[in-house]
C-alpha cells in the first residue's frame, strides 16, 4: 500500500509538471521595456500629416521609432513592426505631421537609454465620432467614398485598429501619453470636449491605462493669427481640460499654414510637434532647459528658476545669452496657452532679469519659455495665493 501511495504521488507530480509546461507554452512570453515610451496618435488630416517632407526631416535618431500601422511598399514597411521614425508615420503616402517633431523633441531631451515610439491611426476629414467605439458605424456609413477607402484600410474601425496595434506595442514598451489633433470637421460642436472624453475613457478601459500618468495632449486648429478657417474651434478645444482633467491644449499660435488655412505647412508641423513634445516633457517632470543644455544650439544660453517660487505677488526671472539677438520670453499655462509675453525684443550679450506680476493670475502651475536664435529653454513656475 505504501509503494502504491508513493508511486501515485510521483505520477501526480509528473502530471502537474506537464500541465505547467502546457500552460507556459499557451501564453506569450515577452519582455516589456519600461524605458520604451509609447504614444498613441489619432485625429484627422493634420495628425495624419500633410506637410512636404524635406531633407532635414529624413535624418532621424534611431531611438525614435514608429509602429507601422499599414503595409507599405515605399517606404518598405510591414504592419505591426517597429522602424526608425522617418516620415511618413501614418499611411504610405502621407506627409509630415506633429508626431514627427514631437518624437524628436522627446529623444533630444530624454536620457540616452530611453526610446520613444509612436502609433498613428488618423483619417483625413473625419469627425471625432469615427473614434467612438459605439457610434463609429453610423458615422462611417455616411462618409464619402474617398474617406471610406481610408477607413477600410483600418479594417473599417479605426478606433479598434488603434487599440489592437497598441496592445501589440504594449508587449514592447509602456504607453505614456495620447496625442490628438482633430476638430476641423467638428467646428462649432459644443459637445466636442465630452465626445473626446468618451474616446479617452474608452482607450483607458480597453488598454488598462492610468489616467493620472497617461495624459491627453490636444492641439489647436490653425490659429486666427494665420487666418485659420477653423480657428473658432479653438475656443471649444480650450474647454477640453474641464472635461478631461489630465488634458493639455497645445497652442498653435504662430504655427504657419498652407494657403487653404486648414492645414499647417511643414514649418508649422515642426513647431506644433515640438510644442506637443515640450508639454509632454513637462508632464514627465523633465526640465527641458537642463536636458538640452549640451545641445550645440544652447551653449551659452541659460534660464534661471524664478525667485521666489512659488510666486504670490511678483517674481524675478533671469536669463543669459552669449550673443546679441532677439529674445522671446513667454509665460504659458497648463493648457499650453500663452498668458503673458515678458520679452520680445533684442538684447545685448550677458545676464538680464525681468519681473513678472504673478498677482494677476490664478494659482496653479505655469511654464515660462525662452527663445533666442535656435535656443529654446523652459522652466516650471508655481503661482500660489494661499
C-alpha positions in Angstrom: 0.0 0.0 0.0 2.9 2.4 0.9 4.6 1.7 -2.5 1.3 2.4 -4.3 0.9 5.7 -2.5 4.5 6.8 -3.3 4.0 5.8 -7.0 0.7 7.7 -7.1 2.3 10.8 -5.7 5.2 10.6 -8.3 2.7 10.2 -11.1 0.6 13.1 -9.9 3.8 15.3 -9.8 4.6 14.4 -13.4 1.0 15.2 -14.4 1.1 18.6 -12.7 4.5 19.3 -14.2 3.2 18.5 -17.7 0.2 20.8 -17.1 2.5 23.6 -16.0 4.6 23.2 -19.2 1.4 23.2 -21.3 0.2 26.5 -19.8 3.6 28.1 -20.1 3.5 27.3 -23.8 0.0 28.5 -24.2 0.7 32.1 -23.2 3.0 34.5 -25.0 6.2 35.4 -23.1 7.5 38.9 -23.8 9.7 41.4 -22.1 8.2 44.9 -21.7 10.9 47.6 -21.7 9.9 50.3 -19.1 12.3 52.7 -20.9 10.5 52.4 -24.2 7.9 55.3 -24.1 5.0 54.7 -26.5 2.5 57.4 -27.6 -0.8 56.9 -29.4 -1.7 59.5 -32.1 -5.1 59.9 -33.7 -7.2 62.5 -35.4 -7.9 63.8 -38.9 -5.7 65.2 -41.7 -3.4 67.4 -39.6 -2.5 64.5 -37.4 -2.3 62.3 -40.5 0.3 64.7 -41.9 0.1 66.9 -44.9 3.5 68.7 -44.8 6.1 68.3 -47.5 9.0 66.1 -46.3 12.3 67.9 -46.7 15.9 66.6 -46.4 16.1 67.8 -42.8 13.1 65.6 -41.9 14.8 62.4 -43.2 17.6 62.4 -40.6 16.1 60.7 -37.5 17.6 59.4 -34.3 17.2 55.6 -34.2 15.8 55.9 -30.7 12.7 57.4 -32.2 10.5 54.6 -33.6 7.2 54.2 -35.4 4.9 51.1 -35.1 3.8 50.7 -38.7 0.0 51.0 -39.0 -0.4 49.6 -42.5 1.7 47.7 -45.0 3.7 50.0 -47.3 5.8 49.4 -50.4 7.5 52.8 -50.3 8.9 53.1 -47.7 9.1 49.3 -47.4 7.4 48.6 -44.0 5.2 45.9 -42.6 2.2 46.5 -40.4 2.9 45.8 -36.7 6.7 46.2 -36.9 8.9 48.9 -35.4 11.0 51.1 -37.6 13.1 54.2 -37.3 10.6 57.0 -37.4 11.4 58.5 -40.8 8.3 60.2 -42.2 5.6 59.5 -43.2 4.4 58.0 -39.9 0.8 57.1 -40.9 -0.3 55.8 -44.3 2.2 55.2 -47.1 1.7 58.5 -49.0 1.0 61.0 -46.2 3.4 63.7 -45.1 5.0 65.5 -42.2 2.8 65.6 -39.0 3.0 66.9 -35.4 4.1 63.3 -34.4 7.4 63.7 -36.2 8.8 66.6 -34.2 7.0 65.5 -31.0 9.2 62.4 -31.0 12.3 64.2 -32.0 11.9 66.7 -29.2 11.5 63.9 -26.7 14.5 61.9 -27.7 16.6 65.0 -27.7 15.7 65.7 -24.1 15.3 62.3 -22.5 18.3 60.1 -21.3 20.1 58.1 -24.0 18.7 54.8 -22.7 15.1 55.9 -23.3 13.4 55.2 -26.6 10.3 56.8 -27.9 7.7 55.1 -30.2 4.5 56.4 -31.9 1.5 54.7 -33.3 -0.6 56.9 -35.6 -4.0 56.0 -36.9 -5.7 59.1 -38.4 -8.4 59.6 -41.0 -8.5 62.8 -43.1 -11.7 64.8 -42.9 -13.3 62.7 -40.1 -15.3 63.8 -37.2 -14.5 62.7 -33.7 -17.5 60.4 -33.9 -15.4 58.0 -36.1 -13.4 57.1 -33.0 -16.4 56.4 -30.8 -16.4 52.7 -30.4 -20.2 52.6 -30.0 -21.2 55.0 -32.8 -18.5 54.7 -35.5 -20.6 52.6 -37.8 -23.4 55.1 -38.0 -20.9 57.9 -38.9 -18.8 55.7 -41.3 -21.9 54.7 -43.3 -22.4 58.3 -44.2 -18.8 59.1 -45.1 -17.8 60.0 -48.7 -16.3 57.2 -50.8 -12.7 58.6 -50.5 -13.0 58.6 -46.7 -14.5 55.1 -46.7 -11.4 54.0 -48.6 -9.2 55.2 -45.7 -11.5 53.8 -43.1 -11.5 50.4 -44.8 -7.7 50.5 -44.8 -8.0 50.4 -41.0 -10.3 47.4 -41.0 -13.5 49.5 -41.1 -13.0 50.6 -37.5 -10.0 53.0 -36.9 -10.6 53.0 -33.1 -10.4 49.3 -32.7 -7.5 49.2 -35.2 -5.6 51.6 -33.0 -6.4 49.6 -29.8 -5.2 46.4 -31.4 -1.9 47.9 -32.5 -1.5 49.5 -29.1 -2.0 46.1 -27.4 0.8 44.6 -29.6 3.0 47.5 -28.8 2.5 47.2 -25.1 4.4 44.0 -25.3 7.5 46.1 -26.1 7.0 49.2 -24.0 4.8 51.4 -21.9 2.1 53.8 -23.2 2.9 57.2 -21.7 0.5 59.5 -23.5 -2.1 60.1 -26.2 -1.9 62.8 -28.9 -4.9 64.2 -30.6 -5.3 66.6 -33.4 -8.9 66.8 -34.6 -11.7 69.3 -34.7 -11.8 70.9 -38.1 -14.8 68.7 -39.0 -16.4 69.4 -35.7 -16.1 73.2 -35.8 -18.8 74.7 -33.7 -19.7 71.5 -31.9 -20.0 72.5 -28.2 -20.2 68.8 -27.2 -16.8 68.1 -28.7 -15.0 68.0 -25.3 -17.4 65.4 -24.0 -17.1 63.3 -27.1 -13.3 63.4 -26.8 -13.6 62.4 -23.1 -15.6 59.3 -24.1 -12.9 58.2 -26.6 -10.2 58.9 -24.0 -12.0 56.9 -21.3 -12.6 54.0 -23.7 -8.9 53.9 -24.5 -8.2 53.9 -20.8 -10.6 51.0 -20.3 -9.5 48.9 -23.4 -5.8 49.3 -22.8 -5.9 49.4 -18.9 -4.3 52.8 -18.7 -3.9 55.0 -15.7 -5.4 58.4 -16.4 -3.1 60.1 -13.9 0.0 59.0 -15.7 -1.3 58.9 -19.3 -2.3 62.4 -20.3 -4.2 63.6 -23.4 -2.5 66.3 -25.5 -4.8 68.0 -28.0 -3.6 70.6 -30.5 -5.4 73.7 -31.6 -6.6 74.2 -35.2 -4.7 76.6 -37.4 -4.7 79.8 -35.4 -6.6 83.0 -36.0 -3.2 84.8 -36.5 -2.7 82.7 -39.6 -6.3 83.3 -40.8 -7.3 79.8 -39.8 -10.5 78.7 -41.4 -11.5 76.7 -38.3 -9.9 79.0 -35.7 -13.2 79.5 -33.9 -12.9 75.8 -32.8 -10.0 76.7 -30.6 -12.4 78.3 -28.0 -14.1 74.9 -27.7 -10.8 73.0 -27.6 -9.8 75.3 -24.7 -12.6 73.7 -22.6 -11.2 70.2 -23.0 -9.3 70.2 -19.6 -12.7 70.8 -18.0 -14.0 67.6 -19.4 -10.7 65.7 -19.1 -8.7 66.8 -16.1 -5.5 65.3 -17.4 -5.7 67.0 -20.8 -3.4 69.7 -22.1 -4.2 72.0 -25.0 -1.3 72.7 -27.4 -1.3 76.3 -28.7 -1.0 76.7 -32.5 -0.3 80.5 -32.2 2.4 81.4 -34.8 2.4 78.0 -36.5 2.4 78.7 -40.2 0.0 77.1 -42.5 -0.9 76.3 -46.1 -3.0 78.5 -48.4 -6.1 76.6 -47.6 -5.9 77.9 -44.0 -6.8 74.5 -42.7 -3.6 72.6 -42.8 -0.2 73.6 -41.3 2.8 73.7 -43.6 6.0 71.8 -42.9 7.4 74.6 -40.7 4.1 74.7 -38.8 4.1 71.0 -38.2 7.6 71.1 -36.9 6.8 73.8 -34.4 3.5 72.4 -33.4 5.1 68.9 -32.9 7.8 70.5 -30.8 5.2 72.1 -28.6 3.5 68.8 -28.0 6.9 67.4 -27.0 7.7 70.3 -24.6 4.4 69.8 -22.9 4.8 66.0 -22.6 8.3 66.5 -21.2 6.9 68.9 -18.6 4.3 66.4 -17.6 7.1 63.8 -17.2 8.9 66.3 -14.9 11.7 66.8 -17.4 13.5 70.2 -17.1 13.9 70.9 -20.8 16.5 73.6 -20.3 18.7 71.3 -18.3 18.4 68.3 -20.6 19.1 70.3 -23.8 21.9 72.4 -22.3 24.6 70.4 -24.1 22.9 70.8 -27.4 25.1 72.9 -29.7 22.3 75.4 -30.2 22.1 76.1 -26.4 25.7 76.6 -25.4 26.0 79.9 -23.5 22.2 80.3 -23.1 20.7 79.9 -19.6 17.3 80.4 -17.9 17.2 80.5 -14.2 14.5 79.3 -11.8 12.2 82.2 -10.9 12.5 83.7 -7.4 10.6 83.4 -5.3 8.9 80.2 -6.3 6.1 79.6 -5.5 5.3 83.2 -6.6 2.5 85.1 -5.0 2.9 88.8 -6.0 6.0 89.5 -8.1 8.7 87.1 -9.1 12.0 87.6 -10.9 13.1 85.6 -14.0 16.7 85.8 -15.1 18.3 84.6 -18.4 21.6 84.9 -20.1 22.5 85.0 -23.8 26.0 84.7 -25.3 25.5 86.9 -28.3 23.2 89.9 -29.1 19.9 89.0 -30.6 16.2 88.9 -30.3 14.8 87.3 -27.2 11.2 86.0 -26.7 10.1 85.1 -23.2 6.5 84.0 -22.7 4.5 82.5 -19.8 2.1 79.7 -20.7 -0.5 77.9 -18.6 -1.0 74.1 -18.2 -3.2 74.1 -21.3 -0.3 75.4 -23.4 -1.9 78.8 -23.8 0.2 81.9 -23.7 -0.9 84.2 -20.8 1.9 86.8 -20.8 4.7 88.0 -23.1 7.5 89.2 -20.9 10.0 90.0 -23.7 10.0 90.3 -27.5 13.0 92.5 -28.4 16.8 92.5 -29.0 19.1 92.1 -26.0 22.9 92.5 -25.6 25.0 89.6 -24.5 25.0 88.9 -20.8 22.5 88.3 -18.0 19.2 90.0 -17.8 16.4 90.0 -15.2 12.7 90.6 -15.7 9.9 90.9 -13.2 6.7 89.0 -13.6 3.5 90.3 -11.9 2.0 86.9 -10.8 -0.7 88.5 -8.7 -2.8 88.9 -11.9 -3.1 85.2 -12.5 -4.9 82.4 -10.6 -2.9 79.8 -8.5 -1.6 76.9 -10.4 1.4 75.5 -12.5 2.8 77.6 -15.3 5.8 77.4 -17.6 8.0 80.2 -19.0 9.7 79.6 -22.3 12.7 81.5 -23.6 13.5 81.5 -27.4 16.6 83.2 -28.8 18.3 82.2 -32.0 17.9 78.4 -32.1 17.9 78.0 -28.3 14.6 77.0 -26.6 14.7 76.9 -22.8 11.8 76.2 -20.4 11.2 76.3 -16.6 8.2 75.4 -14.5 6.8 78.0 -12.1 4.1 77.7 -9.3 1.8 80.6 -8.5 0.1 80.4 -5.1 -2.0 83.0 -3.4 -2.7 80.9 -0.3 
